[in-house]
Amino acid sequence: MKEVIKIEGLTKYYGKIRGVEDINLTLKEGEIFGFIGPNGAGKSTTIRSIMNLINKTKGKVLIENKIFNKDDIEIKEKIGYLPSEINLYDDLTVKEMLNYHETFYKKNIHKRREELVKILQLDEKKKIEDLSLGNLKKLGIILALMHEPKILILDEPTSGLDPIMQNVFYNLLKEEKKKGTTIFYSTHILNEVSKICDRVGIIKDGKLIKVENIEEISNKNLTFITITSNEIEKIINDLKIEVIKKENDTIKFACKISHDELIKKLSNYTITKILIEEPTLEEIFLHYYK
């Protein structure tokens, strides 16, 4: 599969404050790439730097092997962008806004616009200033998709959408993937990535700390152990356990050694209860944020 987006050494500092540092990443054609991290981790800074909405401190972004700069109209026409916060002309109706957006493109995109309006159930007669957060997000999605871009860059795209409409949106993205669209999907909602993403990148404090396939992350040799014992403090100290959760004489921790080795070590103590369980995808991600 061909490389569509290549980010090399992307760094952005706000004065002495680090936004992101040395981000290196490649996205391939037809891939949905999840970009995960809590608020403030550097997700939006990365996206705004990619889109040339803010100046990079250093680094470059290549789209289909061509450096993307802010004056490159040809590349911009290939991208559909949905920001986390949508700011449009409040005094226009939805219909007027969509009509205006159609004029940006040489090709006829009216049919796709009508399809998306129907799928997302958006009332074109309403004024933008009267739209709920969910309907404003629907409008943003339509504006990002209606010109059938080869690349979608989405920043917290489901915020404001109800659960039913979120599933409609996920299905839209799966259809785009089938067409070969490359999708960069930034979110802090961890369970979203398991539903639609092929790979995921985890960003922490402005640095990309992990990039893996969803399946590889799910198959990590990591289990969570919950034990109850009247010797719990001694077990914690002797085994140097990093406790995830503690309640009275019960603790939960991530186990990185074999179960056989763990059982041998625990056999030296009085154990009342023990539970060995596979972690959820969310717990695996949170494990990287210890």
C-alpha positions as CSV (number, residue, x, y, z in Angstrom):
1,M,0.0,0.0,0.0
2,K,1.3,3.4,-0.9
3,E,2.3,6.0,1.6
4,V,-0.2,8.9,1.7
5,I,0.9,11.0,4.7
6,K,4.4,11.2,6.0
7,I,5.3,13.3,9.1
8,E,9.0,13.8,9.7
9,G,10.4,15.3,12.9
10,L,7.3,17.5,13.5
11,T,8.0,19.8,16.5
12,K,6.0,22.7,17.8
13,Y,7.0,24.9,20.7
14,Y,5.0,27.8,22.1
15,G,7.8,29.9,23.3
16,K,9.6,27.5,25.8
17,I,6.5,25.4,26.2
18,R,6.5,22.1,24.3
19,G,3.4,21.4,22.1
20,V,4.8,18.3,20.3
21,E,8.3,17.1,19.7
22,D,9.8,15.0,17.0
23,I,6.7,13.3,15.8
24,N,7.5,10.7,13.0
25,L,4.6,8.9,11.4
26,T,3.5,7.3,8.1
27,L,-0.1,6.7,7.1
28,K,-0.9,4.4,4.2
29,E,-3.7,4.4,1.6
30,G,-7.1,3.1,3.0
31,E,-5.9,3.1,6.6
32,I,-7.9,4.4,9.6
33,F,-5.2,5.6,12.0
34,G,-6.3,6.4,15.6
35,F,-4.4,9.2,17.4
36,I,-5.0,8.7,21.1
37,G,-4.2,10.8,24.1
38,P,-5.9,12.7,26.9
39,N,-6.7,16.4,26.5
40,G,-3.5,18.4,26.4
41,A,-1.3,15.6,25.1
42,G,-0.7,17.3,21.8
43,K,-3.3,15.8,19.5
44,S,-4.7,19.1,18.2
45,T,-1.3,20.7,18.0
46,T,-0.2,17.9,15.7
47,I,-3.3,18.2,13.5
48,R,-3.0,22.0,13.3
49,S,0.6,21.7,12.3
50,I,-0.2,19.1,9.7
51,M,-2.9,21.4,8.3
52,N,-0.5,24.4,8.4
53,L,-2.9,26.3,10.6
54,I,0.0,27.0,13.0
55,N,3.7,27.3,12.1
56,K,5.9,24.4,12.9
57,T,9.0,24.9,14.9
58,K,10.6,22.3,12.7
59,G,9.8,19.2,10.7
60,K,7.8,18.6,7.6
61,V,4.6,16.9,6.3
62,L,4.5,15.2,3.0
63,I,1.2,14.3,1.2
64,E,1.7,11.7,-1.5
65,N,5.5,12.4,-1.4
66,K,5.1,16.2,-1.8
67,I,5.8,18.6,1.0
68,F,2.5,20.2,2.1
69,N,2.7,24.0,2.6
70,K,-0.1,26.4,3.3
71,D,-0.4,27.7,-0.2
72,D,-0.7,24.3,-1.9
73,I,-4.3,24.3,-3.2
74,E,-3.9,21.0,-5.1
75,I,-3.2,19.1,-1.9
76,K,-5.8,21.0,0.1
77,E,-8.5,19.8,-2.4
78,K,-7.6,16.2,-1.5
79,I,-8.1,16.8,2.3
80,G,-11.3,16.8,4.3
81,Y,-10.7,18.4,7.7
82,L,-13.0,18.4,10.8
83,P,-11.7,20.6,13.6
84,S,-12.5,19.8,17.3
85,E,-14.3,23.2,17.5
86,I,-16.4,24.3,14.5
87,N,-16.7,28.0,13.8
88,L,-18.9,29.0,10.8
89,Y,-20.9,32.0,9.6
90,D,-23.7,32.1,12.3
91,D,-26.0,34.2,10.2
92,L,-26.2,31.7,7.3
93,T,-28.6,28.8,7.1
94,V,-27.2,25.3,6.7
95,K,-28.2,25.3,3.1
96,E,-26.5,28.6,2.4
97,M,-23.3,27.3,4.1
98,L,-23.3,24.1,2.0
99,N,-24.0,26.1,-1.2
100,Y,-21.1,28.3,-0.4
101,H,-18.8,25.3,0.3
102,E,-19.7,23.8,-3.1
103,T,-18.3,26.8,-4.9
104,F,-14.8,25.9,-3.6
105,Y,-14.5,23.0,-5.9
106,K,-14.5,22.6,-9.7
107,K,-16.2,19.2,-9.7
108,N,-19.9,18.8,-9.0
109,I,-20.2,17.6,-5.4
110,H,-24.0,18.3,-4.9
111,K,-25.1,14.7,-5.1
112,R,-22.7,13.6,-2.4
113,R,-23.8,16.6,-0.3
114,E,-27.5,15.5,-0.6
115,E,-26.5,11.9,0.4
116,L,-24.7,13.1,3.5
117,V,-27.5,15.5,4.6
118,K,-30.0,12.6,4.3
119,I,-27.7,10.1,6.1
120,L,-27.0,12.5,9.0
121,Q,-30.6,13.8,9.1
122,L,-29.6,17.5,9.1
123,D,-32.2,20.2,8.5
124,E,-30.8,22.6,5.9
125,K,-33.4,25.3,6.7
126,K,-32.0,26.0,10.1
127,K,-29.6,28.9,10.8
128,I,-26.2,27.9,12.0
129,E,-26.5,30.0,15.2
130,D,-29.6,27.9,16.1
131,L,-27.9,24.5,15.7
132,S,-27.3,22.3,18.7
133,L,-23.8,21.0,19.3
134,G,-24.7,17.7,17.7
135,N,-26.2,19.3,14.6
136,L,-23.2,21.6,14.3
137,K,-20.9,18.6,14.3
138,K,-23.1,16.9,11.6
139,L,-22.6,20.0,9.5
140,G,-18.9,19.9,10.0
141,I,-18.8,16.2,9.0
142,I,-20.7,17.0,5.8
143,L,-18.3,19.8,5.0
144,A,-15.4,17.5,5.5
145,L,-16.8,14.7,3.4
146,M,-18.9,16.2,0.6
147,H,-16.0,16.7,-1.8
148,E,-15.0,13.1,-1.5
149,P,-11.5,13.7,-0.3
150,K,-8.7,11.2,-0.5
151,I,-7.6,12.1,3.0
152,L,-9.7,12.8,6.1
153,I,-8.2,14.5,9.2
154,L,-10.6,14.4,12.1
155,D,-10.1,16.0,15.5
156,E,-12.5,14.7,18.2
157,P,-15.2,14.0,15.5
158,T,-17.9,12.4,17.7
159,S,-18.1,15.0,20.4
160,G,-21.7,16.2,20.6
161,L,-23.1,13.2,18.6
162,D,-25.6,11.0,20.3
163,P,-24.8,7.2,20.3
164,I,-27.1,6.4,17.4
165,M,-25.5,9.1,15.2
166,Q,-22.0,8.0,16.3
167,N,-22.7,4.6,14.8
168,V,-23.9,6.2,11.6
169,F,-20.7,8.2,11.5
170,Y,-18.6,5.0,12.1
171,N,-20.3,3.4,9.2
172,L,-19.6,6.4,7.0
173,L,-15.9,6.1,7.8
174,K,-15.9,2.4,7.0
175,E,-17.4,3.2,3.6
176,E,-14.7,5.8,3.1
177,K,-12.0,3.2,4.0
178,K,-13.4,0.9,1.3
179,K,-12.9,3.6,-1.2
180,G,-9.3,3.9,-0.2
181,T,-9.6,7.1,1.8
182,T,-6.8,7.6,4.4
183,I,-8.2,8.7,7.7
184,F,-6.3,10.3,10.6
185,Y,-8.6,10.0,13.6
186,S,-7.8,11.9,16.7
187,T,-9.7,11.2,19.9
188,H,-9.4,10.8,23.7
189,I,-12.3,8.3,23.7
190,L,-10.4,5.0,23.9
191,N,-13.2,2.6,22.9
192,E,-13.7,4.4,19.6
193,V,-10.4,3.1,18.2
194,S,-11.2,-0.6,18.7
195,K,-14.4,-0.1,16.6
196,I,-12.9,1.4,13.4
197,C,-9.1,1.9,13.5
198,D,-6.4,-0.3,12.0
199,R,-3.5,1.2,13.9
200,V,-3.2,3.5,16.8
201,G,-0.6,6.0,17.9
202,I,-0.4,7.0,21.6
203,I,0.8,10.5,22.4
204,K,1.8,11.5,25.9
205,D,3.2,15.0,26.9
206,G,3.7,15.9,23.3
207,K,5.7,12.8,22.3
208,L,4.5,9.8,20.3
209,I,5.3,6.9,22.7
210,K,3.8,4.0,20.8
211,V,2.5,3.0,17.4
212,E,0.9,-0.4,16.9
213,N,-1.8,-2.4,15.2
214,I,-5.0,-2.7,17.2
215,E,-4.7,-6.5,17.1
216,E,-1.1,-6.4,18.4
217,I,-2.1,-4.2,21.3
218,S,-5.0,-6.5,22.1
219,N,-2.7,-9.5,22.1
220,K,-0.1,-8.1,24.4
221,N,1.2,-10.5,27.0
222,L,-0.4,-8.4,29.8
223,T,-2.9,-9.6,32.3
224,F,-4.4,-8.0,35.3
225,I,-4.3,-9.7,38.7
226,T,-6.6,-9.1,41.7
227,I,-5.6,-10.6,45.0
228,T,-6.9,-10.5,48.5
229,S,-4.6,-11.2,51.4
230,N,-4.1,-10.3,55.1
231,E,-0.4,-9.9,54.0
232,I,-1.1,-7.4,51.3
233,E,1.4,-4.7,52.3
234,K,4.1,-7.3,52.6
235,I,3.3,-8.7,49.1
236,I,3.4,-5.2,47.6
237,N,6.8,-4.4,49.2
238,D,8.4,-7.8,48.6
239,L,7.3,-8.2,45.0
240,K,7.6,-4.5,44.2
241,I,4.1,-4.4,42.7
242,E,2.8,-1.3,41.0
243,V,-0.7,-1.2,42.3
244,I,-3.4,0.0,40.0
245,K,-6.2,-0.2,42.5
246,K,-6.2,-0.9,46.3
247,E,-9.2,-1.4,48.6
248,N,-8.6,-2.6,52.1
249,D,-6.8,-6.0,51.7
250,T,-7.4,-6.3,48.0
251,I,-5.1,-5.0,45.2
252,K,-5.2,-5.0,41.4
253,F,-2.0,-4.8,39.4
254,A,-0.6,-5.5,35.9
255,C,1.3,-8.7,35.6
256,K,4.2,-8.8,33.1
257,I,5.7,-12.1,34.2
258,S,4.4,-15.6,33.4
259,H,1.5,-16.8,35.5
260,D,3.6,-19.8,36.6
261,E,6.3,-17.5,38.0
262,L,3.7,-15.3,39.7
263,I,2.0,-18.2,41.4
264,K,5.4,-19.5,42.7
265,K,6.1,-16.1,44.3
266,L,2.6,-15.8,45.8
267,S,2.8,-19.3,47.3
268,N,4.9,-17.8,50.0
269,Y,2.0,-15.8,51.3
270,T,-1.6,-16.4,52.5
271,I,-3.9,-15.6,49.6
272,T,-7.6,-15.5,50.2
273,K,-8.7,-14.8,46.7
274,I,-7.0,-14.4,43.3
275,L,-8.5,-13.3,39.9
276,I,-6.6,-13.4,36.6
277,E,-8.2,-11.5,33.8
278,E,-7.4,-10.2,30.3
279,P,-7.4,-6.4,30.2
280,T,-9.8,-4.4,28.0
281,L,-8.4,-2.3,25.2
282,E,-9.0,0.8,27.3
283,E,-7.0,-0.7,30.2
284,I,-4.1,-1.5,27.9
285,F,-4.0,2.1,26.7
286,L,-4.2,3.5,30.2
287,H,-1.3,1.2,31.1
288,Y,0.9,3.4,28.9
289,Y,0.0,6.5,31.0
290,K,1.2,5.2,34.3
